[in-house]
């Protein structure tokens, strides 16, 4: 995930701002990590540079 996407991303549940927590990076890409909503405390994983912004209920159904 490109770090500059943080300017346009919002929590799909409450539309709050997201905080990036990076675990592994390659250049300007976040390879693994998570996005955390400061408003509702939901966490969205980033795996293989792809943020999973599905709401938690849908992630559990598809998981």
Backbone as JSON, one array per atom type, in Angstrom:
{
  "sequence": "XXXXXXXXXXXXXXXXXXXXXXXXXXXXXXXXXXXXXXXXXXXXXXXXXXXXXXXXXXXXXXX",
  "N": [[0.84, -1.16, 0.0], [0.61, 2.15, -0.86], [1.97, 4.84, 0.95], [0.97, 7.42, 0.59], [-1.71, 7.1, 0.16], [-2.98, 7.37, 2.54], [-4.05, 9.88, 2.81], [-6.54, 9.81, 1.63], [-7.96, 7.66, 2.63], [-10.49, 6.26, 4.76], [-12.18, 5.03, 7.67], [-14.26, 2.29, 6.99], [-16.43, 1.69, 8.57], [-17.12, 3.78, 10.45], [-16.3, 6.09, 9.24], [-14.18, 7.47, 10.27], [-10.82, 8.79, 10.87], [-7.83, 7.05, 9.86], [-5.05, 5.36, 11.29], [-1.78, 4.55, 10.42], [0.03, 1.62, 10.93], [2.95, 0.3, 10.49], [4.64, -2.7, 9.65], [6.4, -3.95, 7.89], [8.25, -2.59, 5.21], [8.8, -1.56, 1.8], [10.56, 0.55, 0.14], [8.45, 3.16, -0.66], [6.23, 1.75, -0.11], [3.99, 0.04, 2.05], [4.31, -3.12, 3.14], [3.46, -5.08, 4.99], [1.28, -4.7, 7.78], [-0.99, -2.6, 9.57], [-4.12, -0.79, 9.59], [-5.56, 1.43, 11.78], [-8.51, 2.54, 13.26], [-9.03, 5.56, 14.84], [-11.37, 6.47, 15.94], [-13.39, 4.37, 16.23], [-11.88, 2.18, 16.92], [-11.46, -0.06, 15.3], [-9.51, -2.47, 13.49], [-7.69, -2.87, 10.51], [-6.16, -5.15, 8.41], [-3.01, -5.09, 6.61], [-1.7, -6.83, 4.05], [0.72, -8.24, 1.96], [1.05, -5.8, 0.65], [-1.55, -4.93, 0.3], [-4.33, -3.31, 1.53], [-6.93, -4.52, 3.61], [-9.95, -3.46, 3.64], [-12.48, -4.31, 4.23], [-15.5, -4.29, 6.1], [-15.57, -5.48, 9.52], [-17.52, -7.56, 10.0], [-17.99, -8.64, 7.44], [-15.41, -9.55, 6.82], [-15.15, -11.64, 8.63], [-17.14, -13.4, 7.72], [-16.17, -14.07, 5.17], [-13.7, -15.03, 5.78]],
  "CA": [[0.0, 0.0, 0.0], [1.36, 3.41, -0.9], [1.72, 5.68, 2.13], [0.21, 8.62, 0.25], [-3.14, 6.78, 0.19], [-3.52, 7.74, 3.85], [-4.77, 11.15, 2.67], [-7.9, 9.61, 1.14], [-8.61, 6.52, 3.27], [-11.28, 6.47, 5.97], [-12.75, 3.8, 8.23], [-15.52, 1.97, 6.33], [-17.5, 1.53, 9.55], [-17.58, 5.05, 11.04], [-15.74, 7.17, 8.42], [-13.13, 8.16, 11.04], [-9.47, 8.76, 10.34], [-7.07, 5.82, 10.08], [-3.63, 5.48, 11.66], [-0.96, 3.5, 9.8], [1.02, 0.91, 11.75], [3.73, -0.45, 9.52], [5.52, -3.76, 10.15], [7.45, -4.14, 6.88], [8.13, -1.65, 4.11], [9.71, -1.66, 0.65], [10.51, 1.88, -0.45], [7.3, 3.93, -0.17], [5.13, 0.81, 0.07], [3.84, -0.74, 3.27], [4.08, -4.5, 2.71], [2.59, -5.64, 6.03], [0.98, -3.79, 8.87], [-2.42, -2.46, 9.79], [-4.73, 0.53, 9.67], [-6.38, 1.43, 12.98], [-9.41, 3.69, 13.35], [-8.95, 6.23, 16.14], [-12.72, 6.73, 16.46], [-14.12, 3.17, 16.67], [-10.88, 1.2, 17.33], [-11.37, -1.23, 14.41], [-8.21, -2.67, 12.86], [-7.75, -3.44, 9.17], [-4.82, -5.65, 8.09], [-2.34, -4.87, 5.33], [-0.9, -8.01, 3.73], [1.22, -8.22, 0.58], [0.84, -4.42, 0.18], [-2.98, -4.7, 0.03], [-5.14, -3.11, 2.74], [-8.23, -5.17, 3.61], [-10.86, -2.5, 4.26], [-13.81, -4.85, 4.42], [-15.98, -4.19, 7.48], [-15.24, -6.7, 10.28], [-18.51, -8.63, 9.81], [-17.74, -9.28, 6.14], [-14.14, -10.27, 6.89], [-15.39, -12.91, 9.36], [-17.93, -14.27, 6.84], [-15.35, -14.53, 4.06], [-12.44, -15.52, 6.3]],
  "C": [[0.89, 1.23, 0.0], [0.98, 4.27, 0.3], [0.88, 6.91, 1.81], [-1.3, 8.36, 0.14], [-3.79, 7.17, 1.52], [-4.33, 9.03, 3.79], [-6.23, 10.94, 2.27], [-8.64, 8.46, 1.82], [-9.36, 6.94, 4.53], [-11.83, 5.12, 6.42], [-14.08, 3.52, 7.53], [-16.69, 1.84, 7.29], [-18.04, 2.88, 10.01], [-17.1, 6.28, 10.28], [-14.68, 7.99, 9.16], [-11.78, 8.04, 10.36], [-8.74, 7.47, 10.72], [-5.62, 6.14, 10.4], [-2.89, 4.29, 11.08], [0.02, 2.94, 10.81], [1.75, -0.07, 10.84], [4.61, -1.49, 10.2], [6.68, -4.01, 9.2], [7.17, -3.21, 5.71], [9.13, -1.97, 3.02], [9.6, -0.33, -0.08], [9.37, 2.68, 0.18], [6.07, 3.05, 0.04], [5.16, 0.17, 1.45], [3.46, -2.14, 2.83], [3.17, -5.21, 3.7], [2.43, -4.62, 7.15], [-0.52, -3.74, 9.09], [-2.82, -0.99, 9.78], [-5.68, 0.47, 10.86], [-7.21, 2.7, 13.01], [-9.33, 4.27, 14.75], [-10.32, 6.41, 16.76], [-13.4, 5.47, 17.01], [-13.21, 2.0, 17.04], [-10.89, -0.09, 16.51], [-9.98, -1.27, 13.79], [-8.4, -3.37, 11.53], [-6.34, -3.87, 8.77], [-4.33, -5.19, 6.73], [-1.45, -6.09, 5.12], [-0.52, -7.98, 2.26], [0.91, -6.88, -0.1], [-0.61, -4.08, -0.12], [-3.73, -4.5, 1.34], [-6.5, -3.79, 2.58], [-9.19, -4.27, 4.38], [-12.3, -3.0, 4.3], [-14.24, -4.63, 5.87], [-15.77, -5.52, 8.21], [-16.23, -7.85, 10.08], [-18.28, -9.37, 8.5], [-16.44, -10.05, 6.13], [-14.33, -11.62, 7.58], [-16.17, -13.89, 8.48], [-17.07, -14.88, 5.74], [-14.08, -15.22, 4.51], [-12.39, -16.98, 6.48]]
}
